[in-house]
Amino acid sequence: MRKKLTICCIIVLSFMFSATISFAAEQTANSKAFSGPTISVEKVYANPGESVDVPIFLSQNPGICGATISISYDKALTLTRVTKGNNFSAFSMTVPGKLSANPYKILFDAVDDVDANGLLAVLSFDAPQDDGRYEIQISYEYGDIVNGALTPIDAKTTNGSIAVVENNKAISVGDKTVTLPTVSDATVYAAFFTDEDRFTSLDICPFDSENITFPVDSSASYVKVFCWGNNMIPLCIEQKLPLN
């Protein structure tokens, strides 16, 4: 059974709001230096040999009409599928004929500017059998991201990875699932956000619960699932999970 809101939960909320305010202040201070979009590949966990989805998120989108991104990944990973995010139905997505291509280039193209934010695409991989961290890198050439006037747009990119660890624990949010490394004396948190990164709600559950399932916040577009020890120290990389 999920815990009720506790002092620990309040501390987490305070931390999250402080981080949000600090981030907003930093963004304001740096707004003259950079005001373009950010394309991020997430860092996820997987059991050995498991199939795992790696989301790619687009944020701070000023309006994009076309983009070509290149995905390079560790040779130990096997790419099995690439899926376009639901928020970007206005984009057509063109991919190479062979999933074995590495780098793997993805072309997004639209008639007019698309200013949506959120889940851009999902990369599905088969994880290797050996424990370790397997890198996934994202890049683009100048001029590969343009607006409707064909003006090049600068974008920040963030690389991702798949950490293969035995005995991960499955955490469910509605019908979605993420895995976290097994730890003791810890609490799992599910923080819900909109596509504009607005916090909507927080739910918690002891890590040692037999089954951990969080209900979906219908007002949210994605959830961050993370684990903190009872001494309020983070014990894993937070997992950002799309809900639509």
Salt bridges, closest charged atoms under 4 A:
ASP203 OD2 - ARG2 NE 2.98
GLU238 OE2 - LYS224 NZ 3.47
